[in-house]
Amino acid sequence: MNREEVIKKVIDVICESTGFEKEIITPGSILFGELGINSIDLVELLYNLELEYDISLKISDLERDSGKEMDGKLFEIDNIITKEGLLVLKNKFPEIPRDKLVPGLTTFEFVLLVTVETLAKMVLARIEEKGK
């Protein structure tokens, strides 16, 4: 399973769940912004991807996985992502616009920046974990 195959499947699932045309969706499309996906749509997307790949997905996995790379430093304090947390996010998710990963960003606001590619990375990480 490679990145391109998973991105294609994520786009297919978005189209099936929302009715969007494939042509308007790119790996860089922001789920909550450009595509207008809401939290209910996201739950359905995650569920359909879980069924497709026989994995478990939670949007909080993005924060959890990022926090693992912090060498004991805090990823967030009172739901505000720390300076060190922002550096991890910038390195781990270069597809997320840099001008959005700024001091004061909350964990909730970060979720609103998730792209198709970010979701595909989540899927690939869970597939890799499952294979271990």
Helices and strands as residue ranges (DSSP letters): H 3-18, G 22-24, H 39-53, H 60-67, E 76-77, E 80-81, H 83-92, G 98-100, H 107-111, H 116-131
